[in-house]
């Protein structure tokens, strides 16, 4: 008989039946946190687990893994984890996986929606009738997306999906991604910049789609915002830490930036005292760009499939660290 495996689902997305294939290999435990998931809590709920399935709210450090000696795989629902120590996992023989492109189209749709909402000032105009306002007595002018220049930082799966959708709006797109090598077959409405300083002064909308690491943390600060047009705006559906919060707050309140739409925050969920809350030129949404049942199902089943593959001793889909010391199934 094969040894029974234990899988812990931390902050489960979707119904429990989505995780049912894991039951063929042992016990499945679900943990639904009521607040932040700190190291002590991770170690407590994952004690004795062979596998953990996590979301972006949960991280695991080298110390966490040392406290979880039975752990063999960390399966992240959705994009690559920014709060899991990949090197530490590799050194300890722990596989780390993600589900590439599970929510790319979902986030891209949401991003384009935010661009339109900002340009047409949707939060203001949607509440105007209840306030007794109309277009003849109030400045309700918006702007068109047509002929605008959109800057895309990060041309991975989501950045590319955004560019495809914007093509239908007759936009020009300026791309900055030092890791993407143009093939020469890209559509003519795409231009690639070698430096962010060359992109920022040209754009009407800046949209962030890069991963968070040492080189991208607070990549948009006072200096970068100062390069942008006062009529321009910024959309962030990637990671909050890509932008210097205080610099963005100053630029918006001083009208050196026309608008912003943020779906990600340094502290989530943001509290009622968030400094940008209530500003007419700001849209804040609670990290739900990928929050559709279709995307969640793809994320969950991708993570589940990676755990099942490891338990079966098969090639693991979405494996980030293929150099980890492989786990041999005894099925």
N, C-alpha and C positions, 0 to 999 in steps of 0.2 A: 504494500500500500504506500502511495506517495505521502510524504509529510504534509500536514495541513498548513497552509499559509494564512497569514493574517494581513488584511488590507485595511487601512484606516483612511476614511474619506474626510478631509478637513474642509469645512465650509462647502458642503455638497451643492452643486448646481443642478437643478432639475430633479425629477422624481427618483426615488430609490431604485425603481426598476431599470433605469438606464445603466445601473452598475451591476445588474444581475449576473452577467457572465463571470464576474469574479467569484461568485458563490461556488462555482465548480471546483475552486482551488482552495477553499477554506472559508474562514470567517470574514465578514465584512462589517466594519463598525463605522458609524456616522457620527461626526462631531460638528455641531452647529454653534459656533461661538456667539456670545452676546456682545462682545467688544473686541478690542485689539488682541491679536494672537501673538503673545510674547514668547520668548524662548522657553520659559518654565512650563507654559501651557502646552507648547508643541511636544516637549519631552514627555509630559505626563500622558497626553492622549495617544501618542504614537509608541508608547512603551511596548516592546515585544512585536512590533509590526515588521513584516517583511517588505511591505510596500505602503507608501503614502501617496494619496492623490490630493493635490493642492490647487489653490487659485493664487492670484497675484497678492492676496492679503496675507499669505503665509510665507515665511522664509525659513531656511535652515542653514545654520552656520557650521563650521568645523566642530565646535563644541557640542552643538546639538547632535551631530552625527556620532560623535564619540559616546554620547549618552544613549545612543540607539544602535547598539552593536549588531542587532539582527536585521537592520534595514538594508535592503538590496536595490530598491528603486524609488526615486522621487519622480512622480508623473505629474507634470503641470498641465492643467486644462488651459488650452489657448496658447498664447505666445510664449517666447522664451522667458524663463524666470529671471528677474533682476535681483532677487534677494535670496538666491541659493548659491552657496560657495561651490562652484563647479569643480575647481581644482581639488578642494578638500574631498568632494564626493568621489572623484576619480581615484585619488590616492587611497581611499577607503573601500574601493570596489563597489561603489554605489552608482548605478545608472541614473542619469537624469534625462528626462524626455519632455518634449512639448508637442503641440499639435499645429504644425505649420499651416498657415492659410485657412484655418478653420473659421476665423471671423474676419478675414480680409475684406470681403465684399460688404459685410455688415457694417464694419467701421467706416469703410469708404462711403457708403450711402449716407451714414450719419454725418460724416465730415462735410459732404457737399450740402446736406440740409442746413448745417450750421452756417456755412458760407452764405447761402441764400437768406437765411433768417437774419443774419447780421446786416447784409447789404440792404434788405428791404425793411429792416428795423421791426421785425415781427413782434417781439414782446411788447413794444409800444403800440403798434397799430392794432394788435389783437385785443388790447384792453381799451381802445379809444371809444368804442361805442358805449361801453358801460360808464365812461366818464363824460358822456355828452359831447365828445369831440367829433369833428368831421374834417375831411380833407380840404375844405374851402376856408376853414378858420384856423387850421393848425398846420404846421410844417410836417407833413407826412411823406415827403419825398424820400424814396429809397434810391438805390442804384442797381443797375443791371450787372449780371455776371458776364454777359457778352463783352468781348474785347478787353476784359481785365487780364492782368498778368498775375498769375498765382505762383508763388514760390513754394516748392515742395522740398523739405529737408528730410532726407531718408527715402531712397527709392527701392525699398524692399517690396514685399508682397502688398502691403496696404498702400504705400506711396504709388505703386504702379496702378492699383485699382482706382485710386482717386484720379489719377491722370486720365485713365480711360473714360471715366464718367464725365470729367470736365470737358473732354473733347467735344461732346455733344452740345456744350454751351458756347462753343467758339471762343474758348479762352486760349491765351498763350501761357506756357508753363516754363518756368525756370527751375532747374533741378540742381540741388547740391547733395552729393553723396560721394565722399572720397573713396568708397569701396566699390562703387559701381563703375564698370568700364563700358562706355557706350559701344554698341556693336556696329553703328553706322546704319542700321535698319530701323531706327526709331522714327516715329511720326515727325513731320516737319514742325508741328506746333510745340515740340519739346526742345529746349535748349539746355545744355549742361554747363554749369559753372564750376571752375576749379577752386574757387574761394567763396566763402560765405559773404565776404565783404563786397563781392561783385554782384551778388544776388539781391541783397537786402534793399538797396536804393531803388531797385526796379519794380518791386512787387506792390500790388494792391492788396493782396492777401498772402499771409505767410502761414503755411500749414506744416505742422511737425509730425514726422512719422519715423523717427529714428529710435534706436534702443538707448537705454540709459547706461552709461559707463563713465569712467574717469574723464574722458575727453569731451563728452557731451553734457555732463552735469553743469547746469547754469550756463549753457552755451549762448543763451539769449539773455543779456543783461543790459545795463545802462548804455554801454557802448554800442551794442548791436541795435537796440531800439532807437537810438539816436540816428542811426543810418537810414531808418525807414521814413517814408513819407508820412506827414501828419494825417493824411487821408486814408492811410493803410490800416489793416487790422491783422490779428493773429488768431489762429485756431490751434488748439492743442487737445488732441485725443490720444496722445501717446503716454508720456510720463510728466508729472508736474515738475519734477526736479530739472527738467530741461530748461526751465525759465527761472530767472531770479524773481521771486515773488514780489519783493519790495520794489524792484526796478519796474516791473509791469504795473504795479499799483500806481507808482508815481506818473508813469507815462500816460495812463488812462485818465487819472484825475486831473492832470495838467493839460489834457487834450493834445498831447504830443503823439498820441495813437488814437485812431478813430473808434476802434472797437476791439473786442476780444470775446472768444467763446472757449470756455474751458470745461472739459469733461473729466479732468484728473486733478487731484489736489495732494499737497504734501501730507495733510492729515485727512483721512477719509473715514466717515463722511465729514465734510466741512461743517463747522458749527454755525449757529445763527449770527455770530460776530465776525464772520468772514469779511475782510475789508472791502471786497468787491461786490458784496451782496447789495442789491438795490440800485446799482448804477445803471442808468438807462442804456449805456453803450456796452453793456456786458451781459453775456448769456452764460449761466452756470448750470451744468447738468451733472447728476450724481454718478459719474463713472458708469454710464450705461450705453456707450456707443455700440457695444457688441451684445447688448442685452435683448436678444430675441430667442425664442425657443429653438429656431432652426440652428442658430450659431451655437447655442449652449449644447444642443445634442451633438453637434460635430465635435465640439471641444471635449465633452465628457467621454464619448465613445472612442475618440482618439487616445485619450489618456488610459482608458480601460484596456484598449487593444494593446498598448505598450506594456502594461503590467502582465496581461495574459501571455504575450509573446515571451517575456522574460521567464515567467513561470514554466512555460513549455520548452524553454531552451532554444527559441527561434530568433530570427533576426528581429530587432526591436525597432518599430517605426518611430520616427521623431527623436532618435537618440542623439543627444548633444555631445556626449563624451564617449565615443566609440573605443577609446583606449582604456576604459575602466576594466578591471579584472572581472571577466565574465562569470556570471552565475550559472551553474549547470542544474537544470531541472532534474528531479528524480521521478518524474511521471513515467 
